[in-house]
Amino acid sequence: MLGIVLHEPEIPFNTGAIGRTCVATGSSLHLIYPLGFALSDKYIKRAGMDYWSRLDLHKYNDYEDFIERHSNLCFNNEGESGSKKLWFATTKARQCYSDVSFGKDDMIMFGKESAGIPEEILIRHPDSCIRIPMIGETRSLNLSNSVAIVLYEALRQNGFAGLNEKGQLHRLSWDLR
């Protein structure tokens, strides 16, 4: 199962929307404290709709707690093929998210909306940092959009395992023409 990690998220709507995306894709959501809101916030519930109760949610006191509880993680330049890797999504990365190979159990970390992932973390793992290309002086994309872009690339690379069910119309059938 792919995991989305939010490092100190600040905006409840983004976290709610990301939680909903995680439920829809069978991914887990990992929240590293402190958060800029309470998990009971009405905006989380509104963005997450009725999906929030089905979310595979994990909470951590801080980054060190997250790393300690996931000691089996490796980084892009370490470990064997098939190892569970941690990727860092940042506008500062040298490589594009579509240029790396995501494993089916990898985790992808995103930073808080106002500042991203702390550079003290990024500098330790430059080969595990990935970015979404943008034009000019654009600082960043919306956090929930960024998560969706990178998560769906990881899912695509893994054959959309478990997500290939065909859509159904509500009132009509695709067989009727």
C-alpha positions in Angstrom: 0.0 0.0 0.0 1.3 3.4 -0.9 1.6 5.9 1.9 1.2 9.7 1.8 3.0 11.5 4.5 2.1 15.1 5.4 4.8 16.9 7.4 3.1 19.5 9.6 0.2 20.3 7.3 -1.5 23.7 8.0 -4.7 23.8 6.1 -7.6 21.5 7.1 -9.3 21.5 3.7 -6.1 20.2 2.0 -5.7 17.4 4.5 -9.4 16.5 4.2 -9.1 16.3 0.4 -5.9 14.3 0.6 -7.6 11.9 3.1 -10.4 11.4 0.6 -7.9 10.8 -2.2 -6.1 8.2 0.0 -9.4 6.4 0.6 -10.2 6.4 -3.1 -6.8 4.9 -4.0 -6.4 2.5 -1.1 -3.4 4.5 0.2 -2.6 5.3 3.9 -2.2 8.8 5.3 0.5 9.6 7.8 0.3 13.0 9.7 3.4 14.4 11.3 2.6 16.9 14.1 2.2 19.7 14.9 -0.8 20.2 12.7 -2.2 23.7 12.0 -5.7 22.6 12.9 -7.6 20.0 14.9 -8.6 16.8 13.3 -12.1 17.5 14.4 -12.2 20.7 12.2 -15.3 21.0 10.2 -13.3 21.8 7.0 -11.5 18.4 7.2 -14.9 16.8 7.5 -16.3 18.8 4.6 -13.4 18.1 2.3 -13.1 14.4 3.4 -16.9 14.0 3.2 -18.1 10.7 4.6 -14.8 9.0 3.6 -12.8 10.1 6.6 -14.0 7.2 8.8 -12.6 4.7 6.2 -9.2 6.4 6.1 -6.1 4.4 7.1 -4.7 7.2 9.3 -1.4 7.2 11.3 -0.2 10.1 13.5 3.3 10.9 14.7 4.6 13.4 17.3 7.4 14.7 15.0 9.6 13.6 12.1 11.9 11.6 14.4 8.9 9.6 15.7 7.9 8.9 12.1 11.4 7.7 11.1 11.7 5.6 14.3 8.4 3.9 13.7 9.3 3.2 10.0 12.9 2.0 10.5 12.4 -0.3 7.5 12.3 2.6 5.0 15.2 3.3 2.7 16.0 6.1 0.4 16.5 6.2 -3.4 20.3 5.7 -3.2 20.0 2.9 -0.6 18.5 -0.5 -0.2 17.8 -3.3 -2.6 15.3 -3.3 -5.5 11.8 -3.7 -4.1 12.7 -2.1 -0.7 10.1 0.3 0.8 11.3 3.8 0.0 10.6 7.2 1.3 10.4 10.0 -1.3 10.3 13.8 -0.5 8.2 15.9 -2.8 9.7 19.4 -2.9 10.0 22.2 -5.4 13.8 22.2 -4.7 14.5 18.7 -6.1 16.8 18.1 -9.0 14.7 15.2 -10.5 11.1 15.1 -11.7 8.6 12.8 -10.0 8.0 10.9 -13.3 11.7 10.1 -13.6 11.8 7.8 -10.6 10.5 4.3 -10.0 7.9 4.0 -7.3 7.4 0.7 -5.5 3.9 -0.5 -4.5 4.7 0.1 -0.8 6.6 3.4 -1.0 5.8 6.5 1.0 5.8 10.0 -0.4 6.3 12.9 2.0 4.9 16.4 1.4 5.6 19.5 3.5 3.5 22.1 5.0 1.8 24.6 2.7 3.8 27.7 3.8 7.3 26.2 3.8 7.5 22.7 2.5 9.7 20.0 4.0 12.5 21.5 6.1 15.7 21.7 4.2 17.5 20.0 7.1 15.6 16.8 6.1 16.0 17.3 2.4 19.7 17.8 2.4 20.3 14.3 3.9 18.5 12.6 1.0 19.0 14.5 -2.2 18.5 11.4 -4.4 15.1 10.8 -2.8 13.8 14.3 -3.5 11.3 14.7 -6.4 9.5 17.7 -7.9 6.6 18.6 -10.1 7.8 20.8 -13.0 6.4 24.3 -13.0 6.9 27.4 -15.2 8.8 30.5 -14.1 8.7 31.8 -10.6 5.7 29.8 -9.5 6.4 28.8 -5.9 4.2 25.8 -5.6 1.0 24.0 -6.5 -1.9 23.4 -4.0 -0.9 20.6 -1.6 -3.9 18.4 -2.4 -3.3 18.8 -6.1 0.4 17.9 -5.7 -0.4 14.8 -3.7 -2.9 13.7 -6.4 -0.4 14.2 -9.2 2.4 12.3 -7.6 0.2 9.6 -6.1 -1.4 8.8 -9.4 1.9 8.5 -11.1 3.0 6.0 -8.4 -0.2 4.1 -8.9 0.2 4.2 -12.7 3.7 2.8 -12.4 2.3 -0.1 -10.3 -0.4 -0.9 -12.8 -3.2 0.8 -10.8 -3.3 -2.4 -8.7 -6.8 -2.8 -7.3 -8.1 0.3 -9.0 -9.1 -1.1 -12.4 -12.8 -1.4 -11.9 -14.8 0.1 -14.7 -17.1 3.0 -13.9 -20.9 2.6 -14.1 -23.5 5.0 -15.1 -26.2 5.8 -12.5 -29.4 5.6 -14.6 -28.2 4.1 -18.0 -26.0 1.4 -19.2 -22.9 1.8 -21.4 -24.3 -1.1 -23.5 -27.2 1.1 -24.6 -26.5 3.2 -27.7 
